[in-house]
Structures are given as structure tokens and as C-alpha cells.
Amino acid sequence: MKSVVSLAVLFLLAAAARAADIPRPAHTYSIVACDKATGQLGVAVQSHWFSVGSQVPWVEAGVGAVATQSFIEPSYGPLGLDLMRAGKSAAEALAGLITADKDQAVRQVAMVDARGRAVAHTGASCIAEAGQYVGDGYSCQANMMLKATVWKAMAQAYESAKGELADRLMAALEAAEGEGGDIRGRQAAALIVVKGRSSGAWWKDRIYDLRVEDHAAPVPELKRLLRIAKAYNRMNAGDEAMTAGKTADALREYSAGMDIYADNPEMIFWPAVTMASTGKVEESLPLFKRTFALDPHWALLLQRLPKAGQFPADPALMKKILELAPKK
């Protein structure tokens, strides 16, 4: 029988943590959301505060998502997830933690549980412009904004955006910037998206875990990283398909990754390796040529693969491919 941490114990832990900590300012805007179709949970955030992604977002597959900001209390993240994991709704978890917090007036916190029930709290002493918008399966919240239109604009962008959850979270951040965002400017951003169901290994459940710690334009940079992460996710899916002996599926995934991030030689090299290893030699040659032109070191790497069991030990095949490498 699983042990369930009681509310009373969690509240005592939260109170002890708050008594020991000095509130840290992480004035910012963020969105927490649950995609009810896929079950995916996510948080996206931007702030004029270094490494905001290390403090504000907390997410666990099959449990919920939390954003804790303003004069930040990090314990809202793990304790909120503990309560939701124990069966409490997002509203129950947040209400309990707020009740135990003598500094709740300076907190801004949002939670969404795995059933898509969202809730938010904006303390009366949060620095204006501050507010929240709770919608179906998500909550947008912001404080110290240039304008009071930020959180509503985020909500509208999230609801109207297409694509997977990560794309819609990014749309919300972009909308906040479109309204002027943080009155101080911009510095850091982060995005975390997890699967809808826990595997029991949190590192396997993270679909995206991206941070921009310090950047002149963190939201565009985060969007760039998301594009790259999508490409690598497709490459990883290709590797899994190859391991399972599903060559056609692997090639499809590799090709998708290559299309997303075509200027990265790694995205070209491994599909070429897979093609050549599975008899599609002629199809692989243009890809090898492109890879070697970008960086001749990939030709050296290819020669090391047969010993590791990652490429056929076929001298004639190796010679044919290496002829495409630039001559010194």
C-alpha cells in the first residue's frame, strides 16, 4: 500500500522552509497547462531574472504542473506536486499551501493537475501590473508587467495556437512579449513539457526541458531551441525504431529530424549511416557528401563505426563512401 503524505505534514514542511528562506524575487509571466487530448503537462516562463527556469517551473508526468513566482517560494513546486500526487486537486493543493504561508500576499502561483483543473493565486501585494487568467486546462499569470493586458493576451494566443502543447506554450510567451512583457525587459526563459502518464522514471517522461539562462532575446532563442529539440526527438525516435528492427520507421523519423534541422551535419549523417547499413547505399551517398562537406571529421568518425558494430565491416562500401570526402 502506498504511503500518502498528509496535508498537515506538508504544511509543516512548507512553513519550515519559508521560515528559513528569504523570499527571492522572480517577477515574471508564465503559463501552466494540461493538454487534455494527450495528457501532456507543461510550463513556460520568461523573466528579467537570471536562470528563471531553475526556480519557477515544476512539472511531473501524470501529476501536474506548478509555476511559483513574484517573491518566489520554491517549495510551492515540490509540495504542490506532492499534494496532487496524493490525490488532491490543483485547487486543494494551492489553497492548502497558501493558507500555511504568512507571506501569501507577495506570492503568485499557478497549478494545473493531470485532469486539467487549473487554479491561480495573485497576492494583493504583487507588484503591478499583476494578474491572472484561468482557462480550460491552463492558467496564465504575470506580475511587474508593462501593461495589464499581458495575461489575457497570453490566454488568447494559447487557445488559438495550433500544434503540440509546446508550440501553444511558446505562442503564449510570444503574445506576452507582444504586449510589452516585463517592465524591466527580458533575460531568461524556460519551457518544460512532460508526458501524460508517468513511466516511473522522470527523465524518460520529459519531452522538452529547455532553458535560456541569459540572453538579449530569450523568447526567440527558446523558440529556436524548441525547433532543435523537435529534430533531436525525431532522431531519438529513429534510434528506438532501429533498435526494434523497424528500419522503415527509423528512416522516416531520421528524415523528419533532418528536415527540421537541415544545417546540422549530425541530422544528415545518421540517416545516411542507416541507409547504407540497410542496403540503400545509392540513396545514402548524397547525404554522406553533404555531411563531409560541412565537416570532414564525420568521414573519420564513419571509419570508427565498424569496430563498434555500428556499420558494416565492408571495405568496398567504406571506400565508396569515403571517396566523397573532400581531398586534403
Wavefront OBJ file of the C-alpha trace (Angstrom):
o trace
v 0.000 0.000 0.000
v 1.414 3.372 -0.986
v 2.005 5.826 1.807
v 0.253 9.159 1.393
v 1.896 12.244 2.849
v -0.670 14.085 4.942
v -1.621 17.686 4.344
v -0.602 18.559 7.879
v 2.931 17.229 7.383
v 3.317 19.043 4.089
v 2.088 22.298 5.561
v 4.600 21.987 8.408
v 7.376 21.318 5.920
v 6.307 24.317 3.862
v 6.210 26.556 6.927
v 9.679 25.420 7.993
v 11.075 26.034 4.531
v 9.597 29.521 4.435
v 10.906 30.383 7.877
v 14.425 29.506 6.731
v 14.316 31.259 3.360
v 14.372 34.885 2.368
v 11.876 35.451 -0.463
v 13.614 35.694 -3.826
v 12.164 37.972 -6.477
v 11.313 36.248 -9.739
v 8.899 38.763 -11.201
v 7.746 37.256 -14.425
v 4.990 35.874 -16.622
v 4.235 32.203 -17.122
v 1.693 29.656 -18.274
v 0.858 26.230 -16.845
v -1.206 23.899 -18.983
v -2.567 20.399 -19.484
v -3.339 19.160 -22.984
v -6.490 17.185 -22.348
v -6.149 15.301 -25.642
v -2.673 13.912 -24.954
v -2.417 14.372 -21.197
v 0.828 16.296 -21.626
v 1.614 18.844 -18.912
v 3.809 21.893 -19.270
v 5.078 25.205 -18.001
v 6.637 28.066 -19.942
v 8.099 31.206 -18.379
v 10.090 34.356 -19.186
v 11.555 36.963 -16.843
v 14.124 39.687 -16.475
v 15.811 37.419 -13.942
v 18.795 35.153 -14.483
v 18.075 31.411 -14.789
v 14.345 31.776 -14.155
v 13.858 28.178 -15.307
v 15.667 26.841 -12.254
v 13.058 28.268 -9.852
v 9.644 28.889 -11.403
v 8.556 25.720 -13.318
v 7.794 22.372 -11.687
v 6.201 19.533 -13.667
v 5.636 15.814 -13.166
v 4.090 13.410 -15.657
v 0.709 12.114 -14.590
v 0.587 14.547 -11.664
v 0.532 18.235 -12.559
v 2.412 21.451 -13.209
v 3.255 24.407 -10.984
v 4.623 27.903 -11.598
v 5.744 29.797 -8.495
v 6.792 33.421 -8.982
v 6.680 37.049 -7.784
v 8.536 36.897 -4.439
v 9.181 33.272 -5.112
v 8.730 30.398 -2.712
v 10.322 27.363 -4.387
v 8.652 24.877 -2.012
v 5.305 25.529 -3.712
v 6.675 23.457 -6.600
v 7.617 20.154 -4.960
v 4.950 20.392 -2.243
v 2.238 21.214 -4.767
v 3.245 18.175 -6.812
v 3.311 16.024 -3.660
v -0.252 17.034 -2.838
v -1.551 16.428 -6.348
v 0.254 13.079 -6.467
v -1.529 12.222 -3.211
v -4.892 12.823 -4.901
v -5.601 16.477 -4.177
v -6.903 18.693 -6.953
v -4.842 21.676 -8.050
v -7.258 23.968 -6.198
v -6.992 21.953 -2.988
v -3.205 21.825 -3.178
v -2.848 25.537 -3.781
v -5.384 26.504 -1.127
v -3.609 24.445 1.492
v -0.202 25.895 0.747
v -1.491 29.465 0.570
v -3.214 29.029 3.938
v 0.083 27.961 5.522
v 2.021 30.867 4.013
v 2.317 34.048 6.099
v 3.735 35.784 3.005
v 0.966 34.752 0.612
v 0.292 38.421 -0.240
v 3.542 38.611 -2.238
v 3.181 35.212 -3.936
v 1.930 34.438 -7.389
v 1.357 30.746 -8.002
v -0.491 28.677 -10.586
v -1.177 24.950 -10.701
v -2.849 22.517 -13.051
v -3.432 18.860 -12.252
v -3.442 15.834 -14.543
v -7.206 16.165 -15.038
v -6.738 19.666 -16.450
v -8.115 21.523 -13.433
v -6.254 24.830 -13.225
v -6.092 27.435 -10.481
v -4.004 30.518 -9.687
v -3.288 32.933 -6.854
v -2.064 36.509 -7.233
v -1.283 38.040 -3.853
v -2.572 41.513 -3.054
v 0.973 42.845 -2.685
v 2.330 41.566 -6.001
v 3.861 44.449 -7.948
v 1.626 45.896 -10.630
v 0.757 45.230 -13.274
v -0.184 41.841 -11.894
v -2.986 39.416 -12.630
v -4.079 36.039 -13.914
v -6.396 34.354 -16.378
v -7.555 30.812 -15.676
v -8.980 28.948 -18.645
v -9.958 25.407 -19.507
v -6.893 23.336 -18.659
v -4.475 26.223 -18.256
v -3.614 29.382 -16.356
v -1.664 32.462 -17.445
v -0.230 34.756 -14.782
v 2.096 37.742 -14.659
v 3.421 40.408 -12.356
v 5.533 43.537 -12.801
v 4.329 43.807 -16.388
v 4.400 46.883 -18.580
v 0.648 46.572 -19.210
v -2.307 44.799 -17.623
v -3.138 43.166 -20.952
v -0.378 40.565 -20.806
v -2.127 37.597 -19.196
v -5.288 37.892 -21.297
v -3.210 38.136 -24.473
v -1.335 35.004 -23.417
v -4.601 33.154 -22.919
v -5.967 34.166 -26.297
v -2.739 33.127 -28.029
v -2.661 29.774 -26.251
v -6.265 28.993 -27.153
v -5.897 29.953 -30.810
v -2.456 28.438 -31.475
v -2.022 25.219 -33.437
v 0.426 22.389 -32.916
v 1.527 20.391 -29.925
v 1.436 21.687 -26.362
v 4.955 23.110 -26.556
v 4.009 25.194 -29.595
v 0.989 26.629 -27.828
v 3.018 27.455 -24.722
v 5.513 29.277 -26.930
v 2.672 31.209 -28.560
v 1.615 32.419 -25.113
v 5.128 33.696 -24.362
v 5.301 35.462 -27.699
v 1.958 37.107 -27.038
v 3.203 38.388 -23.678
v 6.191 39.959 -25.394
v 3.830 41.464 -27.947
v 2.083 43.297 -25.093
v 5.358 44.660 -23.730
v 6.110 41.841 -21.280
v 8.163 42.508 -18.157
v 8.500 46.231 -17.455
v 12.235 45.702 -16.832
v 12.851 43.957 -20.140
v 13.852 40.355 -20.738
v 16.658 37.998 -19.765
v 15.790 34.315 -19.280
v 13.134 31.828 -20.368
v 12.296 28.157 -19.943
v 9.890 25.505 -21.194
v 9.181 22.061 -19.747
v 6.705 19.579 -21.219
v 6.190 16.040 -19.892
v 4.186 13.034 -20.992
v 0.659 12.495 -19.773
v 1.427 9.253 -17.989
v 4.360 8.592 -15.705
v 6.780 5.820 -16.597
v 8.195 5.809 -13.085
v 11.408 7.384 -14.403
v 11.035 11.164 -14.600
v 13.943 11.571 -17.033
v 12.125 9.412 -19.563
v 8.935 11.427 -19.218
v 10.367 14.815 -20.222
v 9.551 15.622 -23.832
v 11.137 19.074 -23.657
v 13.281 20.587 -20.918
v 14.724 23.802 -22.306
v 16.295 26.833 -20.650
v 17.716 30.121 -21.800
v 19.632 31.367 -18.788
v 20.741 34.786 -20.027
v 20.011 36.260 -23.448
v 19.100 39.553 -25.069
v 16.058 37.927 -26.695
v 15.200 34.837 -24.607
v 11.805 34.033 -26.123
v 13.038 33.851 -29.751
v 16.044 31.890 -28.500
v 13.769 29.478 -26.648
v 11.731 29.013 -29.816
v 14.927 28.238 -31.737
v 15.903 25.642 -29.135
v 12.432 24.103 -29.344
v 12.871 23.584 -33.078
v 16.209 21.862 -32.488
v 14.740 19.748 -29.685
v 11.992 18.584 -32.024
v 14.634 17.442 -34.511
v 16.548 15.508 -31.873
v 13.330 13.933 -30.588
v 12.718 12.585 -34.072
v 16.304 11.311 -34.233
v 15.872 9.583 -30.877
v 12.652 8.020 -32.130
v 14.604 6.796 -35.156
v 17.192 5.192 -32.895
v 14.457 3.430 -30.938
v 12.892 2.168 -34.151
v 16.250 0.856 -35.372
v 16.798 -0.948 -32.070
v 13.404 -2.572 -32.536
v 14.299 -3.607 -36.078
v 11.814 -1.223 -37.683
v 14.037 0.171 -40.411
v 11.321 1.927 -42.401
v 10.052 3.707 -39.292
v 13.620 4.672 -38.373
v 14.271 6.205 -41.768
v 11.026 8.131 -41.575
v 11.949 9.564 -38.179
v 15.516 10.349 -39.231
v 14.282 12.107 -42.360
v 11.842 14.182 -40.322
v 14.635 15.273 -37.996
v 16.825 16.140 -40.971
v 14.056 18.246 -42.498
v 13.597 20.214 -39.269
v 17.299 20.922 -38.707
v 18.856 20.548 -42.126
v 22.001 22.576 -41.426
v 23.220 20.242 -38.686
v 25.557 17.528 -40.052
v 24.501 15.069 -37.347
v 20.955 15.142 -38.684
v 22.288 14.130 -42.098
v 24.989 11.674 -41.065
v 22.941 9.146 -39.100
v 20.187 8.745 -41.708
v 22.991 8.171 -44.223
v 24.560 5.545 -41.959
v 21.203 3.806 -41.566
v 20.555 3.815 -45.304
v 23.992 2.460 -46.185
v 23.786 -0.187 -43.445
v 20.455 -1.467 -44.721
v 21.314 -1.714 -48.425
v 20.168 1.737 -49.540
v 23.703 2.712 -50.497
v 22.932 4.906 -53.506
v 20.360 6.864 -51.526
v 22.914 7.410 -48.769
v 25.700 8.828 -50.935
v 24.317 12.369 -51.411
v 23.774 12.589 -47.651
v 27.321 11.493 -46.874
v 28.624 14.025 -49.389
v 26.672 16.829 -47.708
v 27.887 15.763 -44.263
v 31.558 15.585 -45.265
v 31.332 18.974 -46.978
v 30.046 20.513 -43.740
v 32.789 18.898 -41.648
v 35.346 16.313 -42.885
v 35.697 14.886 -39.355
v 32.488 12.933 -39.995
v 34.429 10.830 -42.523
v 36.861 9.923 -39.759
v 34.000 9.031 -37.446
v 32.476 6.764 -40.085
v 35.698 4.734 -40.210
v 35.435 4.090 -36.456
v 31.887 2.736 -36.572
v 32.520 -0.833 -37.849
v 34.695 -1.708 -34.843
v 31.851 -0.554 -32.570
v 29.352 -2.675 -34.500
v 27.544 0.394 -35.823
v 28.381 -0.001 -39.532
v 29.119 -2.949 -41.843
v 32.752 -4.097 -41.885
v 32.787 -3.863 -45.678
v 35.991 -2.304 -47.088
v 34.487 -1.797 -50.545
v 31.465 0.028 -49.114
v 33.680 2.163 -46.880
v 35.952 3.061 -49.810
v 32.994 4.071 -51.966
v 31.637 6.416 -49.313
v 34.997 7.919 -48.318
v 35.660 8.861 -51.941
v 33.030 11.573 -51.358
v 35.078 13.260 -48.635
v 36.965 16.450 -49.568
v 40.529 15.787 -50.626
v 43.227 17.315 -48.449
l 1 2 3 4 5 6 7 8 9 10 11 12 13 14 15 16 17 18 19 20 21 22 23 24 25 26 27 28 29 30 31 32 33 34 35 36 37 38 39 40 41 42 43 44 45 46 47 48 49 50 51 52 53 54 55 56 57 58 59 60 61 62 63 64 65 66 67 68 69 70 71 72 73 74 75 76 77 78 79 80 81 82 83 84 85 86 87 88 89 90 91 92 93 94 95 96 97 98 99 100 101 102 103 104 105 106 107 108 109 110 111 112 113 114 115 116 117 118 119 120 121 122 123 124 125 126 127 128 129 130 131 132 133 134 135 136 137 138 139 140 141 142 143 144 145 146 147 148 149 150 151 152 153 154 155 156 157 158 159 160 161 162 163 164 165 166 167 168 169 170 171 172 173 174 175 176 177 178 179 180 181 182 183 184 185 186 187 188 189 190 191 192 193 194 195 196 197 198 199 200 201 202 203 204 205 206 207 208 209 210 211 212 213 214 215 216 217 218 219 220 221 222 223 224 225 226 227 228 229 230 231 232 233 234 235 236 237 238 239 240 241 242 243 244 245 246 247 248 249 250 251 252 253 254 255 256 257 258 259 260 261 262 263 264 265 266 267 268 269 270 271 272 273 274 275 276 277 278 279 280 281 282 283 284 285 286 287 288 289 290 291 292 293 294 295 296 297 298 299 300 301 302 303 304 305 306 307 308 309 310 311 312 313 314 315 316 317 318 319 320 321 322 323 324 325 326 327 328
